């Protein structure tokens, strides 16, 4: 088992969508001389800057940003792949003597860094592509997973084609079911002085923020982004095709629904996703420090004080 990569200090900021974590990360980067590392599974893709709420070009110019828009939409980004890219970014930041600030809403990515993942070997590309095609064409992909990995099939919904495909490709590509790989003991990927922060604003406030942000996205080019992505003809099972609000906007672009209905559906998707994120952070990141302050300036002051108490502001 390899030793974790040691960082002198690092700040990890998790939180549901629209909770203000990106603005907080940028403020910390500017104050501490830090570099920001994306930990959001949708923001790694380049085609949807607006719909995935990636930092703007102006925001990226204020501090170094890593792992934003680095993959094509036709690619898959697993927690394992992200963690390898994140470690490369962290090594560079550490070598430059800067402060890494890891921010995002994908809880599994944070778990990969701080707790580790099961040591699953890479699946050959030809196996992955063949399985994805088979799952996409199958009327009952869950049956295929049951044949490949019965234990995993018991805990995956029949409608979750992405995880079904992952289970099948691992079983075929490694000659060992994913459910068995999950039993291998993981190990943390990083160690050092870490500030683990979870933003946990009040739910009604967050719901209103989700709704307002989705409406704002329309004026920032969300419809045009959806139209351009739809023209690429990507496989609908790809992770990027599950971006919040994308499917209803594609429905609007195709003339199937009115824009008002697409917006309502996009807002509902965003609120539901934020609720799932809240549940994950509350139940899976119990030892992290939770902050419920909703005023952005007061939140910054609280977090600055918190990391100062931990000794992370020291050069």
Secondary structure, 3 states (H helix, E strand, C coil): CCCCEEEEEEEEEEECCCCCHHHHHHHHHHHHCEEEEECCCCCCECCCCCCCCCCCHHHHHHCCEECCCCECCCCCCCHHHHHHHHHHHHHHHHHCCCEEEEEECCHHHHHHHHCCCCCCCCCCHHHHHHHHHHHHHCCCHHHHHHHHCHHHHCCCCCCCHHHHHHHHHHHHHHCCCHHHHCCCCCCCCEEEEEEEEEECCCHHHHHHHHHHHHHHHHHCCHHHHHHHHHCCCCCCCCHHHHCCCHHHHHHHHCCCCCHHHHHHHHHHHHHHHHHHHHHHHHHHCCCCEEECCCCHHHHHHHHHHHHHHCCCCCC
